[in-house]
Amino acid sequence: MHGEYKVPGGKLVVVDLEVEAGRIAAFHLAGDFFLEPDTALDDINRAVTGMPDTADVPAIAAAIRAQLPDGVQMLGFTPEAVGTAVRRALVTASSWSDFEWEVVDDPAVSPLMNLALDEVLTDRVGDGRRRPTLRIWEWDESAVVIGSFQSYRNEVDPEGAARHGFQVVRRISGGGAMLMGAEQIITYSLYVPASLVAGLTFADSYAFLDDWVLQALRGIGIEATYQPLNDIASPSGKIGGAAQKRLANGGVLHHATLSYDIDGQVMTEVLRIGREKLSDKGTTSAAKRVDPIRSQTGMARREIIDRFIASFRAFTGAEMGSVSPDELAEAERLVETKFATDAWLHRVP
């Protein structure tokens, strides 16, 4: 059995093992990490060998720590990373290179169509009718996109939204409200099979699926990091956030919105951002919670998107593609029957 785990912002951890009578056998750790002294590699192999094949990540990490002598330096990986690679081997997880990828960078559609396409394309990847895909969102209308479980009246000021021209819509994933001004944000969706995140905790899957964009951001000069559970940040402040939805057929939707430019005053007039939430983030101003990419790079939004796409294609070998006519038709039907209805928008009053 073979398992791999790329530590977000760190190194690749690779394990090979066998299972004999319910125990891990013939265990070997490899990767591009740094480990001193190098004899600690044998210590890690001994720690994992003989463990039950049902051991979870914390148990594997604890066994490794107990085996390692004082003073060991693990650079670019952790005992938990080894545990994650072991679990991915035991559940036969896929790696990025196991798939043929597609990138969709189509012309603008409405906010409602973007939401419907997320559901349609996730469903099609889940049942094998579409290859795993990265899709860039484009639209020429501003929108407030609230999370699936958020209260409409608690999150949005309808008068402020109307005054500033923001349509209010609800997505299928959880998480918080996102103020998506036209030409002010960069949003992308990943539609992947569940096997790609097999063996990862729900929390770890966020950082795993966004590691490529952290590398892309660093490529344009932003020292981006992941802040659990779902924030992408830099030393200057939060850049954006991610959300997920997992379908019963094995399709996984992971989408993220990054702020390219933002009007903090408009945000406070459109969103009902409570003082408790702001104080929890250690700030007194909503405008200070987000530091857009534009202020850190000076680059045009389109140039950044092009750099992101190039980075993803270099990482995955993805080909450029497009949403098919029948996928668009299915999304249009879903807008009419679900996303544009009051029942969906106000499913949580």
C-alpha positions as CSV (number, residue, x, y, z in Angstrom):
1,M,0.0,0.0,0.0
2,H,1.2,3.5,-0.9
3,G,0.2,6.8,0.6
4,E,1.2,10.4,0.0
5,Y,0.5,13.6,1.8
6,K,1.8,17.1,0.8
7,V,2.0,19.2,4.0
8,P,0.4,22.6,3.2
9,G,3.3,25.0,2.9
10,G,5.7,22.1,3.7
11,K,7.1,18.9,2.3
12,L,5.9,15.7,0.7
13,V,5.5,12.7,3.0
14,V,5.4,9.3,1.3
15,V,4.7,5.9,3.0
16,D,4.8,2.3,1.8
17,L,3.4,-0.5,3.9
18,E,1.8,-3.8,4.1
19,V,-0.9,-5.2,6.4
20,E,-0.5,-8.5,8.1
21,A,-3.1,-9.9,10.5
22,G,-4.5,-6.5,11.1
23,R,-1.1,-4.9,11.8
24,I,1.1,-2.5,9.8
25,A,4.1,-4.3,8.4
26,A,7.1,-3.5,6.2
27,F,6.6,0.2,6.8
28,H,8.9,2.7,5.1
29,L,8.8,6.5,5.2
30,A,10.2,8.7,2.5
31,G,9.9,12.2,1.2
32,D,11.6,15.5,0.5
33,F,11.5,16.7,4.1
34,F,14.5,17.3,6.4
35,L,15.2,15.1,9.4
36,E,18.1,15.3,11.8
37,P,19.7,13.1,12.9
38,D,19.1,10.8,9.9
39,T,18.9,7.8,12.2
40,A,15.5,9.1,13.3
41,L,14.1,7.7,10.0
42,D,14.6,4.2,11.4
43,D,13.0,5.3,14.7
44,I,9.9,6.5,12.9
45,N,9.7,3.3,10.8
46,R,9.9,1.2,14.0
47,A,7.3,3.3,15.7
48,V,4.7,2.7,13.0
49,T,5.5,-1.0,12.3
50,G,3.2,-3.3,14.3
51,M,0.5,-0.7,14.9
52,P,-3.1,-1.8,14.3
53,D,-4.3,-0.9,10.8
54,T,-7.2,0.9,12.5
55,A,-4.9,3.4,14.3
56,D,-6.0,7.0,13.7
57,V,-3.7,9.9,13.1
58,P,-3.3,11.0,16.7
59,A,-2.4,7.5,17.8
60,I,0.2,7.2,15.0
61,A,1.6,10.6,15.9
62,A,1.8,9.7,19.6
63,A,3.7,6.5,18.8
64,I,6.2,8.3,16.7
65,R,6.8,11.0,19.3
66,A,7.3,8.3,22.0
67,Q,9.9,6.6,19.8
68,L,11.9,9.6,18.8
69,P,14.9,10.7,21.0
70,D,15.2,14.2,22.4
71,G,16.5,16.8,20.1
72,V,15.2,15.4,16.8
73,Q,14.5,18.1,14.2
74,M,11.6,17.5,11.8
75,L,11.6,20.2,9.2
76,G,8.7,20.5,6.7
77,F,6.7,17.7,8.2
78,T,5.3,16.5,11.6
79,P,4.3,13.1,13.2
80,E,0.7,14.0,12.3
81,A,1.7,14.3,8.6
82,V,3.2,10.8,8.8
83,G,-0.1,9.6,10.4
84,T,-2.1,11.2,7.6
85,A,0.0,9.6,4.9
86,V,-0.5,6.2,6.6
87,R,-4.3,6.7,6.8
88,R,-4.4,7.7,3.1
89,A,-2.4,4.5,2.3
90,L,-4.8,2.3,4.2
91,V,-7.9,3.8,2.6
92,T,-6.3,3.8,-0.9
93,A,-6.5,7.6,-1.3
94,S,-5.8,9.2,-4.7
95,S,-3.2,11.8,-5.4
96,W,-3.5,14.9,-7.7
97,S,-1.5,13.1,-10.4
98,D,-4.0,10.2,-10.5
99,F,-6.5,12.3,-12.4
100,E,-6.8,14.2,-15.7
101,W,-7.7,17.8,-14.7
102,E,-9.6,20.5,-16.5
103,V,-9.6,24.3,-16.0
104,V,-12.7,26.3,-16.8
105,D,-12.3,30.1,-17.3
106,D,-15.6,30.9,-19.1
107,P,-17.3,34.2,-19.7
108,A,-19.3,35.8,-16.9
109,V,-22.6,34.4,-15.7
110,S,-25.0,35.6,-13.0
111,P,-24.3,35.0,-9.3
112,L,-27.2,32.5,-9.3
113,M,-25.7,30.6,-12.2
114,N,-22.4,30.4,-10.5
115,L,-24.0,28.8,-7.5
116,A,-26.0,26.4,-9.6
117,L,-23.0,25.4,-11.7
118,D,-21.2,24.5,-8.4
119,E,-23.9,22.0,-7.6
120,V,-24.1,20.6,-11.2
121,L,-20.4,20.2,-11.7
122,T,-19.8,18.7,-8.3
123,D,-22.5,16.2,-9.0
124,R,-21.0,15.3,-12.4
125,V,-17.5,14.8,-11.0
126,G,-18.9,12.7,-8.2
127,D,-20.6,10.3,-10.7
128,G,-17.8,10.3,-13.2
129,R,-19.4,12.3,-16.0
130,R,-16.8,15.1,-15.7
131,R,-13.1,15.0,-14.9
132,P,-11.9,16.9,-11.8
133,T,-12.1,20.6,-12.5
134,L,-10.9,24.0,-11.4
135,R,-13.4,26.7,-12.4
136,I,-12.8,30.4,-12.1
137,W,-16.0,32.4,-11.3
138,E,-16.7,35.5,-13.4
139,W,-19.7,37.8,-13.3
140,D,-20.5,41.4,-13.9
141,E,-23.0,41.8,-11.0
142,S,-22.2,42.2,-7.3
143,A,-23.6,39.8,-4.8
144,V,-23.7,38.9,-1.1
145,V,-23.3,35.1,-0.9
146,I,-24.4,33.7,2.4
147,G,-23.6,30.2,3.7
148,S,-26.1,27.4,3.6
149,F,-26.9,27.5,7.3
150,Q,-26.7,31.3,7.9
151,S,-29.7,33.3,9.0
152,Y,-30.7,35.8,6.3
153,R,-31.9,38.5,8.6
154,N,-28.9,38.1,11.0
155,E,-26.3,38.4,8.2
156,V,-27.6,40.9,5.6
157,D,-28.9,44.4,5.8
158,P,-31.4,44.2,2.8
159,E,-31.6,48.0,2.5
160,G,-27.8,48.4,2.5
161,A,-27.5,45.6,-0.1
162,A,-30.1,47.2,-2.4
163,R,-28.6,50.7,-2.0
164,H,-25.1,49.4,-3.1
165,G,-26.4,47.1,-5.8
166,F,-25.7,43.7,-4.2
167,Q,-28.0,40.8,-5.0
168,V,-28.4,38.4,-2.0
169,V,-28.0,34.7,-2.8
170,R,-27.4,31.5,-0.8
171,R,-24.8,28.8,-1.6
172,I,-24.9,25.1,-0.9
173,S,-21.8,25.1,1.3
174,G,-21.5,26.3,4.9
175,G,-19.4,29.1,6.3
176,G,-19.8,32.8,6.4
177,A,-21.2,35.5,4.2
178,M,-19.0,36.8,1.4
179,L,-19.2,40.3,-0.1
180,M,-18.5,39.7,-3.8
181,G,-18.2,43.1,-5.6
182,A,-17.9,42.8,-9.3
183,E,-14.2,42.9,-10.3
184,Q,-13.3,43.1,-6.6
185,I,-12.8,39.5,-5.8
186,I,-11.2,36.3,-7.2
187,T,-13.3,33.2,-6.7
188,Y,-12.6,29.6,-7.8
189,S,-14.2,26.2,-7.3
190,L,-12.6,22.8,-7.2
191,Y,-14.8,19.8,-8.1
192,V,-12.9,16.7,-7.0
193,P,-13.7,13.0,-6.2
194,A,-13.8,12.1,-2.5
195,S,-10.9,9.7,-3.0
196,L,-8.6,12.8,-3.3
197,V,-9.3,13.8,0.3
198,A,-9.7,10.2,1.7
199,G,-7.8,9.8,5.0
200,L,-7.8,13.5,5.7
201,T,-9.8,15.0,8.5
202,F,-12.4,17.5,7.2
203,A,-10.3,20.3,8.6
204,D,-7.1,19.1,7.0
205,S,-8.8,18.8,3.6
206,Y,-9.3,22.6,3.5
207,A,-5.6,23.3,3.7
208,F,-4.8,20.3,1.4
209,L,-7.0,21.5,-1.4
210,D,-5.8,25.1,-1.2
211,D,-2.1,24.5,-0.9
212,W,-1.7,25.1,-4.7
213,V,-3.1,28.6,-4.3
214,L,-0.8,29.3,-1.4
215,Q,2.1,28.5,-3.7
216,A,0.6,30.7,-6.4
217,L,0.2,33.6,-4.0
218,R,3.8,33.2,-2.9
219,G,4.7,33.3,-6.6
220,I,3.3,36.8,-6.8
221,G,5.0,38.0,-3.7
222,I,2.4,37.3,-1.0
223,E,3.6,35.1,1.9
224,A,0.2,33.3,2.2
225,T,-0.6,30.9,5.0
226,Y,-3.6,28.9,6.0
227,Q,-5.4,29.8,9.2
228,P,-7.7,27.0,10.5
229,L,-10.4,26.3,9.8
230,N,-10.8,28.0,6.4
231,D,-9.0,31.4,6.2
232,I,-6.2,32.3,3.8
233,A,-4.1,35.0,5.3
234,S,-0.8,37.0,4.9
235,P,1.3,38.9,7.4
236,S,-0.8,42.0,6.4
237,G,-4.2,40.4,7.2
238,K,-6.9,38.0,5.9
239,I,-7.0,37.5,2.2
240,G,-10.0,35.3,1.9
241,G,-11.8,32.1,3.0
242,A,-12.9,28.7,1.8
243,A,-16.0,26.5,2.1
244,Q,-16.9,22.9,1.2
245,K,-19.9,20.7,0.4
246,R,-19.7,16.9,0.0
247,L,-22.4,15.1,-2.1
248,A,-23.7,11.6,-1.4
249,N,-22.3,10.4,-4.8
250,G,-18.7,11.2,-3.8
251,G,-18.4,14.6,-5.4
252,V,-16.6,17.2,-3.3
253,L,-17.0,21.0,-3.8
254,H,-14.3,23.2,-2.4
255,H,-14.5,26.9,-3.3
256,A,-12.6,29.9,-2.1
257,T,-13.0,33.7,-2.4
258,L,-10.0,36.0,-2.2
259,S,-10.4,39.7,-1.9
260,Y,-8.7,41.6,-4.7
261,D,-10.1,45.0,-3.8
262,I,-12.7,45.9,-1.2
263,D,-14.6,48.9,0.2
264,G,-14.6,48.3,4.0
265,Q,-17.3,50.9,4.5
266,V,-19.7,49.2,2.0
267,M,-19.0,45.9,3.8
268,T,-20.2,47.3,7.1
269,E,-23.4,48.7,5.4
270,V,-24.3,45.5,3.6
271,L,-23.4,42.9,6.1
272,R,-24.5,42.8,9.7
273,I,-21.1,42.1,11.1
274,G,-21.6,41.7,14.9
275,R,-19.2,43.1,17.5
276,E,-18.8,39.7,19.0
277,K,-17.5,38.3,15.7
278,L,-15.1,41.2,15.2
279,S,-13.8,41.0,18.8
280,D,-13.2,37.3,18.2
281,K,-10.9,38.2,15.3
282,G,-9.0,40.6,17.5
283,T,-10.0,43.8,15.6
284,T,-12.5,46.6,16.0
285,S,-13.1,47.3,12.3
286,A,-14.5,45.1,9.6
287,A,-12.5,47.0,7.0
288,K,-9.3,46.0,8.8
289,R,-10.2,42.3,8.9
290,V,-9.4,41.9,5.1
291,D,-6.3,43.0,3.3
292,P,-6.9,42.7,-0.4
293,I,-4.4,41.3,-2.9
294,R,-4.3,44.5,-4.9
295,S,-2.8,46.4,-1.9
296,Q,-0.1,43.9,-1.6
297,T,0.9,43.4,-5.2
298,G,-0.4,46.2,-7.4
299,M,-1.1,43.6,-10.1
300,A,-4.3,43.7,-12.2
301,R,-7.0,41.2,-11.2
302,R,-6.9,39.4,-14.6
303,E,-3.1,39.1,-14.4
304,I,-3.4,37.4,-11.0
305,I,-6.1,35.0,-12.3
306,D,-3.9,34.1,-15.3
307,R,-1.0,33.4,-12.9
308,F,-3.2,31.2,-10.7
309,I,-4.3,29.2,-13.7
310,A,-0.7,28.8,-14.9
311,S,0.3,27.7,-11.5
312,F,-2.5,25.1,-11.2
313,R,-1.8,23.7,-14.7
314,A,1.9,23.4,-13.9
315,F,0.9,21.5,-10.7
316,T,-1.7,19.2,-12.2
317,G,-1.1,19.1,-15.9
318,A,-4.6,20.4,-16.4
319,E,-6.1,21.2,-19.9
320,M,-8.3,24.2,-20.6
321,G,-11.9,23.3,-21.0
322,S,-15.4,24.8,-20.8
323,V,-18.8,24.2,-19.2
324,S,-20.8,22.1,-21.7
325,P,-24.2,23.2,-23.1
326,D,-26.1,20.5,-21.2
327,E,-24.3,21.5,-18.0
328,L,-25.4,25.1,-18.5
329,A,-29.0,23.9,-19.3
330,E,-29.0,21.9,-16.1
331,A,-27.7,24.8,-14.1
332,E,-30.4,27.1,-15.6
333,R,-33.1,24.7,-14.5
334,L,-31.6,24.6,-11.0
335,V,-31.6,28.4,-10.8
336,E,-35.4,28.4,-11.5
337,T,-36.3,25.5,-9.2
338,K,-33.9,26.2,-6.3
339,F,-31.4,29.1,-6.1
340,A,-33.8,31.9,-7.3
341,T,-36.6,30.8,-5.0
342,D,-37.5,32.5,-1.7
343,A,-37.8,29.1,-0.1
344,W,-34.1,28.6,-0.7
345,L,-32.9,32.1,0.1
346,H,-34.9,32.2,3.3
347,R,-34.4,28.5,4.3
348,V,-32.9,29.9,7.5
349,P,-34.9,33.1,8.2
